[in-house]
Amino acid sequence: MRAWQVRELGNPADVLELNEIPDPPDLQAGEVQVSIQSVGISFPDVLQCRGEYQIKPSLPWVPGGESAGVVNAIANDVKDFGIGDRVMMLGGGLVEKVNTSSFGLWKIPENFAFEKAAAVPVNYGTTWFALHERASLQAGETLLITGAAGGTGSAAIQLGKAAGARIIAIAGGEEKVEQTLRLGADHAINHQSTPDWVDEVRALSDGGVDVAYDPVGGETTHQVRRCMAWDGRLLIIGFVAGIPDLPANHMLLKNYSVVGVHWGASLGRNPASLNNQMVSVLNHAEIGAVDPLIFPPYKFSEGATAIQDLADRKTWGKVIVRVG
């Protein structure tokens, strides 16, 4: 079978190779074999190719931390899944088949495309954890989202709306602004035409936002902190634009909290939370409240290009590679 592999660290386009590798071994107790149909690509895949992520996989490594596909074999003791089930999971990756534990595998609704299911686990898991467990977002509160047309940002729009929040989206370019409005944002600001958007956000939020969801980092985080309301919660999701130095005196004067969101580490401390998050998100998907924003999917032969395009910020929404 084929798989995209990283054997040495560097820029994705330079180090990713499409190789023939052995088929998965015989199933062990509790395992399911999945034929991968679609894989979701996230910014940590870029960083791990470069060796810049906090979690450093052993090489050779197959990128792609979330997948959707079809069950084609099950161990004798597995009772919750059957051959032919449509499923999504954490793991899998840019490989044609994979053995995985039946824990961390979820059946997906029949009306939910593989491409969209592969966009769910990381982005929507991170966002559900951020908004509900870290920020305790309440109906009627105002939620500011940077990078709002990206994978995590678009997930934040949908889960924020589902929680009853009022959404202010920050995105770059008219196309991305229109996408955020179609996703359900109440207001959207184009940071390319309005690079200093703090005053506009303050006006739209009656002086400040209750919760900010910031996957961008860098100078953007400094603009975000100036938008915070009294008792606000600024969620640190990621650092696409760099790690900002935040002034403690500003947090004190405005009485807001800066809240770290490390979803992956949280699962190690509370594994049961993952199933609760995914069941909630899939329930929203079944009624149409979760409908991931998907960049035009890449072919399997374009796996390296997909990751490089994400690194070069040429994409919007969730980057998906079709495998099957």
MARPA-338285 format. One line per 3 residues: number of its first residue (from 1); their letters; for each residue x, y, z of C-alpha. Coordinates in steps of 0.02 Angstrom, whole numbers, plus 50000, padded with zeros to 5 digits. Example, Ala and Ser with C-alpha at 12.3 -4.5 7.8 and 13.67 -1.06 7.14 Angstrom:
1	AS	50615/49775/50390; 50684/49947/50357
***
This chain:
1	MRA	50000/50000/50000; 50052/50182/49980; 50088/50314/50111
4	WQV	50161/50488/50119; 50311/50486/50236; 50435/50607/50312
7	REL	50608/50528/50331; 50704/50687/50370; 50645/50856/50436
10	GNP	50619/51008/50327; 50493/51105/50222; 50346/50990/50177
13	ADV	50372/51000/49988; 50555/50953/50011; 50541/50807/50132
16	LEL	50376/50718/50096; 50389/50558/49992; 50251/50446/49924
19	NEI	50315/50271/49962; 50259/50090/49952; 50252/50018/50129
22	PDP	50194/49850/50200; 50009/49819/50230; 49951/49832/50412
25	PDL	49988/49678/50520; 49855/49558/50582; 49727/49640/50695
28	QAG	49753/49632/50882; 49615/49625/51013; 49505/49779/51010
31	EVQ	49567/49837/50840; 49478/49886/50679; 49554/49905/50506
34	VSI	49497/50059/50410; 49515/50094/50225; 49555/50280/50227
37	QSV	49449/50389/50112; 49490/50566/50168; 49621/50645/50281
40	GIS	49618/50814/50368; 49778/50917/50367; 49815/51040/50508
43	FPD	49952/51166/50543; 50037/51048/50667; 50071/50935/50516
46	VLQ	50173/51078/50442; 50267/51105/50605; 50301/50920/50630
49	CRG	50374/50907/50454; 50495/51044/50506; 50528/50974/50681
52	EYQ	50455/51132/50759; 50306/51058/50852; 50306/51017/51037
55	IKP	50267/50835/50997; 50404/50761/50888; 50357/50595/50804
58	SLP	50488/50465/50769; 50539/50450/50587; 50482/50391/50462
61	WVP	50318/50479/50501; 50152/50485/50409; 50065/50656/50423
64	GGE	49879/50682/50445; 49806/50675/50620; 49623/50644/50576
67	SAG	49539/50534/50449; 49376/50460/50386; 49348/50297/50297
70	VVN	49263/50127/50291; 49288/49981/50410; 49352/49832/50311
73	AIA	49403/49712/50452; 49371/49694/50639; 49448/49592/50779
76	NDV	49340/49453/50850; 49306/49546/51012; 49247/49709/50931
79	KDF	49057/49722/50945; 49020/49907/50914; 49075/49912/50732
82	GIG	49042/49808/50578; 49121/49790/50407; 49062/49930/50295
85	DRV	49032/50057/50434; 49074/50236/50387; 49186/50307/50524
88	MML	49299/50451/50574; 49446/50448/50693; 49597/50533/50765
91	GGG	49750/50463/50679; 49753/50367/50517; 49841/50491/50403
94	LVE	49902/50493/50224; 49904/50304/50205; 49784/50187/50116
97	KVN	49742/50072/50263; 49770/50076/50449; 49737/49971/50603
100	TSS	49667/50070/50748; 49588/50043/50918; 49398/50044/50915
103	FGL	49412/50174/51054; 49430/50340/50967; 49327/50285/50818
106	WKI	49153/50356/50783; 49017/50311/50659; 48968/50458/50552
109	PEN	48794/50505/50488; 48749/50438/50316; 48724/50616/50252
112	FAF	48898/50670/50311; 49030/50662/50174; 49199/50583/50211
115	EKA	49285/50748/50169; 49182/50838/50302; 49202/50701/50431
118	AAV	49391/50709/50412; 49380/50895/50455; 49297/50864/50623
121	PVN	49407/50781/50756; 49550/50906/50779; 49466/51071/50734
124	YGT	49299/51039/50815; 49373/50943/50962; 49492/51086/50998
127	TWF	49354/51214/50978; 49225/51123/51083; 49355/51107/51222
130	ALH	49404/51290/51205; 49230/51365/51204; 49145/51252/51330
133	ERA	49278/51186/51449; 49402/51330/51448; 49295/51484/51414
136	SLQ	49124/51426/51479; 49045/51522/51335; 48866/51574/51375
139	AGE	48718/51613/51263; 48711/51799/51226; 48898/51829/51247
142	TLL	49004/51904/51109; 49139/51794/51031; 49282/51868/50929
145	ITG	49368/51745/50809; 49531/51780/50718; 49581/51675/50568
148	AAG	49394/51648/50553; 49397/51573/50378; 49526/51443/50428
151	GTG	49493/51267/50491; 49483/51305/50677; 49409/51478/50650
154	SAA	49265/51412/50545; 49233/51277/50676; 49226/51415/50808
157	IQL	49094/51510/50709; 48981/51357/50700; 49003/51296/50878
160	GKA	48991/51475/50943; 48826/51500/50852; 48763/51333/50916
163	AGA	48800/51396/51093; 48701/51554/51063; 48846/51678/51051
166	RII	48856/51834/50943; 49003/51813/50822; 49128/51942/50760
169	AIA	49243/51864/50630; 49413/51928/50572; 49470/51863/50402
172	GGE	49586/51916/50261; 49506/51960/50094; 49329/51983/50033
175	EKV	49307/51800/49985; 49353/51742/50160; 49242/51875/50239
178	EQT	49094/51814/50136; 49131/51635/50189; 49124/51682/50373
181	LRL	48957/51768/50348; 48887/51615/50259; 48946/51508/50406
184	GAD	48843/51615/50524; 48953/51759/50585; 48850/51910/50637
187	HAI	48988/52030/50585; 49146/52007/50483; 49296/52122/50462
190	NHQ	49424/52112/50321; 49592/52140/50406; 49673/52173/50238
193	STP	49569/52327/50206; 49551/52370/50392; 49718/52323/50470
196	DWV	49679/52419/50631; 49512/52339/50672; 49510/52361/50862
199	DEV	49394/52513/50865; 49271/52428/50748; 49265/52272/50858
202	RAL	49239/52379/51013; 49094/52469/50927; 49014/52307/50870
205	SDG	49030/52230/51044; 48972/52379/51149; 49147/52409/51216
208	GVD	49229/52238/51217; 49209/52053/51182; 49172/51921/51314
211	VAY	49273/51783/51233; 49410/51790/51100; 49466/51637/51003
214	DPV	49640/51669/50932; 49729/51538/50827; 49838/51670/50742
217	GGE	49954/51739/50876; 50090/51867/50843; 50037/52048/50826
220	TTH	49856/51993/50802; 49849/51939/50984; 49896/52115/51038
223	QVR	49749/52183/50939; 49637/52050/51016; 49686/52093/51195
226	RCM	49638/52274/51164; 49462/52213/51119; 49432/52119/51282
229	AWD	49286/52163/51395; 49294/52166/51584; 49298/51984/51644
232	GRL	49334/51926/51466; 49425/51765/51419; 49559/51769/51284
235	LII	49585/51592/51219; 49760/51552/51156; 49734/51422/51019
238	GFV	49895/51433/50918; 50036/51538/50848; 50029/51538/50658
241	AGI	50100/51716/50658; 50220/51691/50805; 50215/51688/50995
244	PDL	50167/51856/51072; 50234/51931/51233; 50081/51983/51332
247	PAN	50088/52122/51464; 50024/52065/51632; 49977/52242/51683
250	HML	49850/52252/51540; 49764/52092/51600; 49754/52164/51776
253	LKN	49686/52334/51723; 49549/52258/51614; 49518/52108/51728
256	YSV	49521/51982/51585; 49597/51808/51581; 49718/51734/51456
259	VGV	49673/51551/51443; 49783/51416/51367; 49698/51285/51257
262	HWG	49800/51126/51241; 49668/51004/51184; 49786/50860/51147
265	ASL	49863/50862/51320; 49690/50875/51398; 49641/50709/51320
268	GRN	49786/50623/51408; 49722/50688/51574; 49538/50655/51539
271	PAS	49520/50526/51398; 49332/50510/51422; 49308/50691/51370
274	LNN	49351/50650/51188; 49199/50540/51163; 49084/50670/51243
277	QMV	49153/50804/51126; 49138/50700/50968; 48962/50639/51008
280	SVL	48907/50819/51037; 48986/50879/50874; 48913/50735/50773
283	NHA	48741/50771/50845; 48760/50950/50781; 48818/50881/50612
286	EIG	48664/50772/50596; 48551/50926/50607; 48663/51034/50498
289	AVD	48732/51148/50635; 48906/51080/50600; 48952/51087/50416
292	PLI	49141/51105/50397; 49210/51233/50276; 49317/51132/50154
295	FPP	49451/51196/50036; 49438/51105/49868; 49507/50932/49912
298	YKF	49677/50875/49850; 49710/50708/49764; 49814/50579/49857
301	SEG	49956/50610/49735; 49953/50793/49791; 49979/50757/49976
304	ATA	50142/50854/49989; 50067/51001/49895; 49920/51006/50015
307	IQD	50032/51023/50167; 50147/51149/50081; 49998/51255/50025
310	LAD	49937/51260/50205; 50111/51312/50261; 50112/51450/50130
313	RKT	49937/51509/50184; 49865/51480/50011; 49711/51391/50080
316	WGK	49555/51429/50179; 49440/51317/50280; 49499/51140/50311
319	VIV	49629/51061/50198; 49576/50886/50146; 49668/50752/50048
322	RVG	49564/50615/49964; 49648/50447/49984; 49518/50318/49933
***
